Amino acid sequence: MNLTRRDFLELAAIAGISLTSGDALAKLNNMSPEELMSFKSVGNITLLHICDMHAHLRPLYWREPSTLVSHPKLVGKPGFLCGEAYLKYYDITPGTIRAYFDTYLDFPELAHKYGKMGGVAHMATLVKQIVAERGKDKVLFMDSGDTWQGTAIGLFTKGKAIVDAQNLLGIDIMVGHWEFTYGKERVLELVNNHLNAEFIAQNIKDSMWEELVFKPYTIREVNGVKIGIIGNAFPYTPIANPKEFVKGWTFGIQPESLQQYVDELREDKKVDLVVLLSHDGFSLDQALAKMVNGIDIIFSGHTHNPAPKPIFVNNTMIVIAGSHGKYLGRLDLDVKNGKIRKYNYKLIPIASNFIKPDPEVEKFVEKAYEPYKDKLDQVIGKTETLLYKRDTFYSTFDRLIGEAIRDRTDAEIVFTPGYRWGTTILPGQDITVDNVYEMTAITYPDVYTFEMTGEQIKMILEDIADNAFNENPLYQQGGDMSRLLGLEYEIKLGAPRGKRLRNIKVNGKDLDPKRSYVVSAWGGNLYRVGKNVRPDHPPVYEVVIDYIKKQKIIKVPYESNVKILDVKCGCPMEGGICP
């Protein structure tokens, strides 16, 4: 790692220290977490927060999006900021460790400079330091969900290894979304028999009896402050994921019942503070804060946004803590007589190269991976280009997955889901089996090949676009657009539903509404609307692993198949085809 003087000064600023002599890099490498993550304590309680870890127990590289767009009315606001626009909004200097963690800018170069991100053992070091500093009775640790799924270790243990990690971290309360893709029986087993934290949700009911499946809220007394915490699971779970996983349960945003619980906590339970622990999404929670009165703080999740400063909607503070275990959110509050008199917030980057891992948690992670180590650490190829996941329309890793599927099935069009979780592999790095699972580790991984008409394809894409780009955040499901290989199009994000896509071409020719096309897709139930479904449906991770082994050297172009017509995305290719 080569740090310039500016790099060093940035780290020192984060650390809150002054260095006048000695080897700067050596000092940084030996820096205690207390120094590196210095924080000005405020008030009488500390609330810690993580979200969207997606089962990443070990440090990783994770590049933030270079295109993050939505309806024109929402672009440029918190939740839809990236790159230079993000740096300007939050007043962050380019090239610093903050810029590295929060944006895609100069990512490969800064990755070599600052190293990997996250890791539960490194996070545990910070958590234990904060608890030691403040006192256990002053700290409450919350998790906004999407924690158990996203890696091989999560998939192979059906979430158990991740629950064990949460217990070691000391998570007190959580909500969920991708957790439910292990099936409701498995969720209940883990919650009732293994998870130390309380799993809460005011918006999940049994469809037959209309009874709540989980507690809607919990009340915790933290250093004499009585806090009511209400849970909101992802409201669109049965739509965004196969509904059979939660058969018999209903979800939804449920603002009316949320207001009732807020009122109950304030009027009947006499709490000092009302908190919403949410997996709604950053923009949806901003809209929700306009609909529900009396929430002091929303700890948001689902959309993976890093936001180094809170935002305020009416009288509600909203924070969100990124994804992939890259950050630990810390909010210190001075609460007296039911009022927040003062606060200090920091989105702490888990700079794993500069934080010593906690020995107990590090040993746990090694033990958890031991049964799978030989399989997952197997090198299957090398990449010449940056392999990344996040972007609104296109990613190089999704392009690789699409190429692998087309090589296997000879499909004309390949659909790859616009999930926001995964990993990043730097140019020149080896690709391991574990890396492939980091992009594909779901409980419904099969690749289906079938036929769809051009009219059906257009209708499906318009529906996905409305979910992603609806001007009302209450109707946004928080994912990115499906990635497509073999099909290109132009899109007007602000157009009405059903009229956003135009100039659609399949392998260079205009989409024919009446013609049948051979389509391959994974990560959903798209095949159910098709016909002539082929009998073979291999899991996507096997398809991708076999393809990489065959190719040996991977080189994926940084070019999108989508042109945005009405929104400036703020990326380097603005005005052309946006990646």
N, C-alpha and C positions, 0 to 999 in steps of 0.2 A: 504494500500500500504506500502511495506517495502523496503526502499531504503538503499543500502549499501553506504559506503563512496565513492566508485568508481562511483556508480550511481549518487550520489549528485554532485561529481566533474564534471561529464560529463554534467549534466544539467547546472551547473554553467559556464562551458566552453561555452556552447551554448549561455548562457545568457550574457557572456562577463563581469561577475562580480567577485569580490573577497570577500569571506566571511571568517571572522576570528573568529567570536563568534556567540552565539545564536543557536537556534534550526534550523538546516539546513532544515528539511522537512517543518517546519512552514514557514520558509523564502521562500522556493520554492512555497508553496501553495499560498502565498500572493504576489508572484512576479508579477510585472506589465509586460504586454506584451513587453513594451519597453526593460525591462531587459532580459526577457526570450529569446526574438528573436533579440538580439542586432546585428547590421549590420554596417559595416564600409562603410558609404556613399562615393560614388565616382562620380565625374563629374557633368554633368548638366541635365541628365534625368534618370528616373527610369521606367523600363518596368516590369510589373507584369504579371504572366502567370499561368493559371490552365488548366488541361485537364482531360477528362474522369471521371468527377465527378459522372456520372451515377445516378443523381437525389438524392444523399444522402444529405439531409438537416441536419440530426442529426448525432452526433458522432457514430462511429461503431468500431468494430474490423475488421481488414483486414490483413490477412497473405499473404506475398509474396510467390512465388513458390519455391518449393524445387527441381524441375526439370524444366529447361528452356533451351531447346535444339533446334537445327536447323541443317542445312547442316553442315558437319564437317568443311567446310571452314569458317563458321561464328561463331561457338561455341567458347566461351571464349573472345568474343569481346563485346563492349557496345551494349546492346540490347539482349544479350544472356549470361548474367552473373547472378548467384544466389548463395546464401549461402556463404560458405567460400571463393569461388572464387571471389564473389562480394566484400566481406570485404577486401580481399587482394588487389584487383585492385584499390579500392578507399581508401585504408589505413584506415579502420574503425575498432575500437576495439570491439571485441565480448562482448555482454552483455550490451552495451550502448544503450541509447535511439535511436541513429542513426541506430544501428544494428537492434533494435526492429522494427523500421519503415520500414527499407529497405530490410530485409531478413526474412526467416522463422525460423531461428535458435532460439531455446529455446522460441518459441513464447508464449505458454501458461503461462510459468513462468514470462516472461517479460511483458505480458499483465496484469497480476495481479499487477506487480510493477509500470507500467507506465500508465495504463488505456487506455481508448478509444482514437480514432484518429478522426480528422476532425470535421465537423460540420460547417455550414455556419455562425452561430452566432459567433463562435470562430474565423473563418477566417475573418469575418467582423471587429472584434476588431483589428486584425493585419493590415488589409488594411487601416482602418481609422488612425491608428497610423503612418503608412508609409506616407499617404497623408498629415497628420498634420506635420510630420517631414520635408518632401521635398517640400510641397506646391503643390496644385492641378494642377497647370500649368506644373509641371515637371513629372507627373505620367500618364502612359497609361496602361490600364488593358485589357489583351487579354485572350480569352478562345478558346482552340483548339477543342471543341466539345465533343460529347457523354455526354451531360449535362442533357438533358431533360428526359432521359429514364433510368430505372433500379430499381425503387422502386414502391411501391403501390401508394404513393402520386403523383409520376409522371404519372403513368398509370391512376389513377382515375380522375385526373384533365387534362389529355391529354397534359401534359407539362406546363400548365399555372402556377402552383405553383412554378415550377422551374424557369420559366421566371421571375416571381415576385422576386424570391430570387436573380437572376442575376442582376436585376435592383437595388435591395438594396445593393448588393456588389459593384455596380458601373462598371460592365463590359462594355467596350467600343466597342469591336469588337469580333466577333466569327465566326467559321466555323462549319460544321456539319457532322454527319453520322447517328447514331441511331435516331437522331431527325426526320429523314425522315420516320421512321417506324410508325409515327402517320399519315402518308399520306401527299402528297404534298400540298393539300388544307389546312390542319391544320397547316403545317409549314408556309405557306404564311400568314395565318390569324394571327398567333402568331408574325411573323416577322413584318408584316405591321401594326398591331394594338396594340401590347402589349410590344414587346421587345424594350428597349431603345438602346441597342447595334446595331451596323451595322452588318448585316449578309452578308458575302462576299464569292464568289467562282468563280475562273477563269475557272473552269473545269466542270461546269454544264450548258448545253445548251438545248434549246427546240429542239427536234429531227426533227420537221417539218420545222421550219424556221431557224435553226442553230443560234438562238439568245440567248445571255446570259440570264439566269433566274435571277441571282443576279449580283450586281456590282462585277467586277473582282478584284478591289482594292479600297482602300481608302487612302487619304493623310491626315495626322494629323501633326499639328505643336505643338511640345512639347518643351516648354521653348526655342523657337526660332529655334529648330532643326526640319527640314522638313522631315517627315518619310513617305515613301510609304509602305503600308501593303497590300500584295497580299494574297488572300485566296485560299486554296486547300481543297475541301471537300474530303471525303474518295472516292478514285477512283473506288473501286469495289462495291459500294453500291448496284447496281441492281443484283449483283451476290451473295454477302454475305447475303443479305436480300431479301425477296420476291419482285420481280421487279414491281409488280402491285402498290406498294406504290409510285413509281416514274415513272409511265407510261408516256411516252412522253418526258422524260428527258434523256439526255446522260451524262455520267461521264467520267472516264478515268484520267490518270496521266497528260497528255497534256503538256509535257516538252517544245514543240515548242512554244505554246502560252504563257507559263510561261516566256520563254526567251524574247518574244516580249514585255510582260508587264514590265519586269525588264528593258529592254532597253528604253521603253517609259518613265518610271519613271525617269530614270537617264538622258536621253538625252533631252526629251521634258519638263518634269515636274521639272527637276533640283532638285530632292530630295537629302538630305544629307545621307539618310540611306534607304536601301531596306530590308524589312522584309517579310518572308514567314510565314504566320500563317497556319499551316498544320494539317490535320488529315490523313496523309499518313501512318504513322508508323515510328518508330525510324530508322530501318534499311533501309527502302525505302527512307527516307529523306537523309540518308547518301549517297545512290546511286544517288539520284537526284542532290545533291550538286556537284557531279562530271560531271553532264550533263549540268547544267545551270550555267552560269557565272554571277557574279555581285550581288548575294544575300549576304548580310552582316550577317544576322541571320535567322535561322529557328527555330521557336517555334513549336515543334513537338507534336504529340499526337497519339492516337489509340492503341498503343501496351502496354500502362500502365507502362512503365519502369520508375522507379525512377533513376535519374542520378544526383548525387550531384555536378558533375563538367561538364562544357561544353566540347564537343568534337569539333575538327576542321577538316573539309574536304576541302582541297585546302584553300581558304580564307574565308570559311563560318563557322560561329559558329553555333552549333546545341545544343539546350537544350530541355529537356522533363521533365514534372513535375508529374510523377507518376499517381495516379488514386484515385477515391473515395473521393476526397476532403481532402486527407491526407496531402497534401503539398500546399504551395504557393511558386512559383518560383519568385525570385526577381533578376533582372539584372540591375545594375547601370552602366551607360556609360558616358564617357567623349568624346563627339563628337565635332570636330572642323574642319571646311573646308571639310566636307564630309568624315572624317576619324575617326575611333575609336582609340583614343589615350590611353585609359585606361578603364578597366572594373572590376567589382566585381560581382560575382554570388553566390547566396545561394538558395538551395532547403530547404525551411523552413518547418520543421515538425509541423503540427497543433496538438500539444500535448494538447488536450482539457482539461485534468485534471489540466493544469498549465496556462491556458489562460481564463480569464473571458469572458463569452459570451457578445456580444454587446446586450444591453437591447432591442433595437428596433427590431433587427433581431430575437432575441430569442422569442419575443412576436409574431412576424410574423409566425415563425415556429410552435409555439403552436397553433395559430389560424388556420393555414393551416391543421394541423392534427386533429383538434377538431371534425369535422364531421365523421371521420373514426376511432377515438381513441378506442372506445369500440371493434370494429371489429379487428383492427390491434394489439392491446395490449393483445388480448386473448392468454393465455398460453395453448398450445395443447400437450406439452410433455416436456421431458428433455433428454439431451444427456449425455452419459457417456464418449464419445470420441470426439476429436476435429473435428468439421465440418468446412471444408474449401473448397474453389473453385479452386484457381489457381494452375495449374501444366500443363505440356505439354500433359500428357496422362490420368491422373487419379486424381480424387479428392473424398474425402469422402462425400461431399454434393451431387455430381453427382451420386455417388453410392447409396445414400439414395433415390434420385429421381428415379433412375433406379429400385430399389427394389419396390418402391411404384407403379410404372407403371406395373411392372411384376405381382405384387400382384393383380392389377385390371384387366389386360388383358390376363394373362397367356402366354405372348409372349415368344418365344425361345430366341430372341435377342432384346435388348432395346438400341436404339440410343439416346444419350443425347448430345446436341450441346456443342462445346468447347468454349462457351462464356468466356470472361475474367473478367466479372463483377459479383458481388454477395455480400456475407458477410462471416463472420467467427463467429462461436459460440464455446465458450470454454467448455471443459469438466465440467460437473456439472451444466451447465446453463440451464435455461428454453428455450424452443423453442416457439416462438410466431408466429401468423399468419403473422405478418409483416416480420419476418425472411424468411418465405417461399416465400413471394412476392419479397423479395430482391434477390432471386435466379431465379425467374421465371416471372418477371413483363414485359411481352412483349405483343404486340398487335396481335400476332398470336400464342396463347398458346396451341392450341388443340393437344391432343394426338391421333394420328391415328394408327390403327392396320391393317396390310395388309400382303401380301405375296411377297417375293422376292426370286430369285434364288441365289444360292451360287456364281455364276458367277457375277451377278449384285452387290452383297454385296462386293466382292473383287474389282470390278471396282470402286465402289463408294469410298471405303476406300483408294484406290490408288490415286484417284483424290484429296481427302481431304489431303492426305499426301503430294502431290505435291504442293498444295497451302501453306502448312505449312512449308515445308522443301526444297523448290526449292533453289538452290544455288544462284540464281539471286534475290535479294530482291525486284526487280521491279515486280515480279510475286507472291510475298507472300501477302496473304490477312490478316495476322496479328492475326488470331485466333489460338486456340489450337486444337489438334485432337479431333474428336468426342469421347465421352466416351461410352463404350460398356459394357453392362451386358450380360453374356451368351456367349461371344466370346473373345478369347485371341489370341495373335499373337506375332511374333517376327518382328522387323523392322530394316532395314539397311538404315539409313537416307541419306547416300551418294550414294545410288544406283540410276540408271536411273529411269525416270518416268515409272510407271507401274510395277516395279520390286522391290519395297521396302519391301513389306510385304511377309512373309513366315511363314510356320508352323501354319496356321490359324486353330483354333479349335473352334467348337461350342459345349458347354457343354461337353467338354472332347473328342469329336470325330472330325476327320478331316472334314473341310468344303468340302461339295460335290457341285461342280459347277452346277450340273444339278438339284439338289434337291431344292424344294421350302421350305422356312423357314417362320415362323410366326414372323413378326417384328413389334415392336411398336416404334414410334418416335414422337418427338415434336420439335417445334422451327424451322420449315422449311417446304419444300415441297417434302420431300423424298417419301411420299406416292404416289406422282404422277407418279413415275416410277414403282410402285408396281401394284399388281392386287388383286382382291377380298377384296377391302377396306371395313372394317366394317362400318356400319352406325353411330355407336356411337363414338363421339370424344370429350370427356370431356376436359376442360381446365386443364393444368398440375398442377396449384396451388391447385385446388380442389382435385385432385388425391393425391397429397402429403400431404395436410392438413388432409384428411380422414385417410390416412395410419398412420401418426404420432399419431393421436388421438387414433387409434386402438392399436398401439404398446405401447404407453405411454412412454416407456424408449427406447431410440435409442442408438445402439452400432454398429458402422460401422468400419470394419477392415481397417487398413492402409496398403493395399497391392494392387498392380497394376495387370492388366491383360496383360501388355505389357513388353516385354524385348527388350532393345536397344542393337544392336549388334556391332555398330562401333563408338560410341561416349561416352566419359566419361562425365557423367552428373554432377559430382561433389557433388552428394547427398550421404547421409549415406549408401544407399543400392547399391552404385556403384559396378558394376560387377555382380549384380543379376538382379532381376526384379525391374526396377526403378519406384518409385511412381510419 
